[in-house]
Amino acid sequence: MSDGGRPPSLDPADDAFLADLAARVRGAGLATPALLWLASSRPLSFLGSQALHVASPLCDLAVPGGGTARLARILERRSHFDRLLDHLEGPRPEAGP
């Protein structure tokens, strides 16, 4: 991994998108339920991304901006899914002396 844990194949703009998404989830107080649900569905992450591709036209009606299709494209790779989990967990404390 490079750039603070970002997978080499993940574009910095996409990493910022995942960080923003995670910050909004944490801001809503839903980080723990999201982490539990995402971690339990990790083996099915590729299928979940494909379901997002199918559902993106409907989701974009409720949340305009094309974010659903972008999220689906990003989450097609397991390392990117893991990066979303990292962002949801928040910053890790620095190791002390």
C-alpha positions in Angstrom: 0.0 0.0 0.0 1.1 3.5 -0.5 0.1 7.1 0.4 -1.1 6.4 4.0 -2.6 3.0 3.3 -4.2 3.8 -0.1 -4.0 0.8 -2.5 -1.8 1.7 -5.5 -4.7 1.0 -7.9 -7.0 3.5 -6.1 -7.1 7.0 -7.6 -6.6 9.8 -5.0 -9.9 11.4 -6.1 -11.7 8.1 -5.5 -9.9 7.7 -2.1 -11.1 11.2 -1.2 -14.7 10.2 -2.3 -14.5 7.2 0.1 -13.2 9.3 2.9 -16.0 11.8 2.4 -18.6 9.0 2.4 -17.1 7.5 5.5 -17.1 11.0 7.2 -20.8 11.5 6.4 -21.6 8.0 7.8 -19.6 8.7 11.0 -21.3 12.1 11.2 -24.7 10.5 11.2 -23.6 8.2 14.0 -23.8 5.1 11.9 -20.2 4.1 11.7 -20.5 1.0 14.0 -23.6 -0.5 12.2 -22.0 0.3 8.9 -18.7 -1.4 9.9 -20.6 -4.5 11.2 -22.7 -4.8 8.1 -19.8 -4.2 5.6 -17.4 -6.4 7.4 -19.9 -9.3 7.5 -20.7 -8.8 3.8 -17.0 -8.5 2.7 -16.9 -11.9 1.0 -19.7 -10.7 -1.2 -18.3 -7.2 -2.0 -18.0 -7.8 -5.7 -21.6 -9.0 -6.0 -22.6 -6.0 -3.9 -20.9 -3.6 -6.3 -22.7 -5.3 -9.2 -26.0 -4.8 -7.4 -25.1 -1.1 -7.0 -24.6 -0.9 -10.8 -28.1 -2.3 -11.3 -29.7 -0.1 -8.7 -27.8 3.1 -9.5 -30.5 4.6 -11.8 -33.1 4.2 -9.0 -30.6 5.4 -6.3 -29.7 8.4 -8.4 -33.3 9.5 -8.4 -33.2 9.8 -4.6 -29.6 11.0 -4.4 -28.6 12.9 -7.6 -25.0 13.3 -8.6 -24.0 9.9 -10.0 -22.3 8.9 -6.7 -23.9 5.4 -6.7 -22.3 4.4 -10.1 -18.9 5.8 -8.9 -19.1 3.9 -5.6 -20.1 0.7 -7.5 -17.0 1.1 -9.8 -14.7 1.8 -6.8 -15.9 -1.2 -4.8 -15.4 -3.7 -7.5 -11.9 -4.3 -6.1 -11.6 -5.9 -2.7 -8.7 -3.6 -1.7 -10.9 -0.6 -2.3 -13.7 -2.1 -0.2 -11.1 -2.6 2.6 -10.1 1.1 2.2 -13.7 2.1 2.8 -13.6 0.1 6.0 -10.4 1.8 7.0 -12.0 5.2 6.5 -15.0 4.2 8.5 -12.8 3.1 11.4 -11.3 6.6 11.5 -7.8 7.6 12.0 -5.6 5.3 13.9 -3.8 6.7 17.0 0.0 7.0 16.7 2.1 4.5 18.6 3.7 5.9 21.7 7.3 5.5 22.8 
